[in-house]
Amino acid sequence: MNSNSGAAPSPLPSSSRAGGDQRPYGPVSREVAAIGQGTWYIDDAHLPTAVDALRRGLDLGMTHIDTAEMYGEAELVVGEAISGRRDEVFLVSKVLPSNASRRGTIEACERSLRRLRTDRLDCYLLHWRGGHPLEDTVAALEGLVSAGKILSWGVSNFDVDDLDEVLAVAGLGRIACNQVLYHLEERAIEHAVVPWCERNDVAVVAYSPFGHDSFPGPRTPGGRVLQDIAANHGATPRQVALRFLVRRPSLFAIPKAAAPEHAADNAGALSLELTEAEIERIDAVFPRGSRPRQLPML
Ligand SMILES: NC(=O)c1ccc[n+]([C@@H]2O[C@H](COP(=O)([O-])OP(=O)(O)OC[C@H]3O[C@@H](n4cnc5c(N)ncnc54)[C@H](OP(=O)(O)O)[C@@H]3O)[C@@H](O)[C@H]2O)c1
């Protein structure tokens, strides 16, 4: 077993990966693709190519799409990509903390729904902890659930003290997910956030799973290990990285790809299986490190 246990890796049994690795998402009544699609900066790309990338991802099983009101025109790109196929998608967006008052949350959600050209979100997140009382934000989110505008709600960038607070406000079984920074070179969430979420049935969604723009290259020791493992499977280093990140049943990852070939590559991680020994090699070359004082965020 790895030396820095705690939240020790436990790969999913292969049966869990049938049908493209859909898995329970906290307390939500639907299963969700373990590997989804991020959309931050997707609006910087050539529009038809970005739409093709998202649709290619959907075709290949990455039916979990993450966006946010903060991401410029990304919601418009997503709206175009999912037009005619809304029912295939587990659609997530986020309210900015500055908008997360009781009334502001509802208005922000309605704006997102218009940009996304849909009548509902599957999950709606508070993007990070801000100045509005959590009681007000949670009341608004619960109102949106009752109105059928969102299926579920969650949080993002919440460390355990914030999670304790939102749990006290909302009660068990209400928080669908916590979306947090997690990639091979940034494993801080494994110390306390992942165990907290697993104890309380909250899905953990890894954002920036490729480090945003710093994926370990083939000349680094870690990159060589990824390449070596990938070669054993006829896979790619990024597929290996994604599979490592979702090795526990509570974990999901949302890589962003504006290029259709990148989306296709990432979708390959849905059916990859790593051995316990391979997971240990990755764990050793990308060590978890000690627990930072503050939860890192991008
Ligand atoms: N909640 C939060 O606070 C928060 C913060 C950050 C991000 N997020 C979410 O997490 C998502 C992912 O994070 P991210 O966008 O920061 O970065 P990321 O997914 O770690 O990396 C994206 C970069 O990797 C490239 N890429 C993707 N797949 C590739 C492949 N198979 N081969 C080669 N290059 C590939 C992309 O290129 P191309 O685009 O050119 O294909 C892009 O440059 C975001 O889009 C957003 O939805 C949430």
The ligand as a Gaussian input file, in Angstrom:
#p B3LYP/6-31G(d) Opt

LIG

0 1
 N      -14.811000      25.622000      -9.473000
 C      -13.740000      26.297000      -9.789000
 O      -13.296000      27.220000      -9.075000
 C      -13.008000      25.927000     -11.052000
 C      -11.714000      26.452000     -11.284000
 C      -11.052000      26.056000     -12.450000
 C      -11.655000      25.190000     -13.347000
 N      -12.929000      24.724000     -13.109000
 C      -13.603000      23.795000     -14.065000
 O      -12.707000      22.722000     -14.348000
 C      -12.521000      22.631000     -15.759000
 C      -11.155000      22.063000     -16.116000
 O      -10.109000      22.856000     -15.616000
 P       -9.213000      23.840000     -16.521000
 O      -10.007000      24.335000     -17.654000
 O       -8.647000      24.828000     -15.567000
 O       -7.994000      22.996000     -17.029000
 P       -7.626000      21.476000     -17.374000
 O       -8.846000      20.699000     -17.722000
 O       -6.754000      21.005000     -16.280000
 O       -6.728000      21.679000     -18.678000
 C       -7.231000      22.250000     -19.842000
 C       -6.099000      22.331000     -20.854000
 O       -5.694000      21.013000     -21.214000
 C       -5.753000      20.872000     -22.630000
 N       -6.170000      19.502000     -22.920000
 C       -7.329000      18.910000     -22.563000
 N       -7.347000      17.638000     -22.951000
 C       -6.183000      17.416000     -23.597000
 C       -5.616000      16.284000     -24.239000
 N       -6.259000      15.119000     -24.250000
 N       -4.376000      16.422000     -24.800000
 C       -3.705000      17.600000     -24.762000
 N       -4.190000      18.709000     -24.167000
 C       -5.424000      18.619000     -23.584000
 C       -6.791000      21.868000     -23.092000
 O       -6.534000      22.186000     -24.444000
 P       -7.699000      22.565000     -25.502000
 O       -8.721000      23.352000     -24.764000
 O       -6.965000      23.326000     -26.538000
 O       -8.271000      21.283000     -26.041000
 C       -6.518000      23.020000     -22.147000
 O       -5.413000      23.777000     -22.591000
 C      -12.721000      24.092000     -16.206000
 O      -12.855000      24.198000     -17.608000
 C      -13.939000      24.461000     -15.399000
 O      -15.108000      23.915000     -15.971000
 C      -13.594000      25.059000     -11.962000

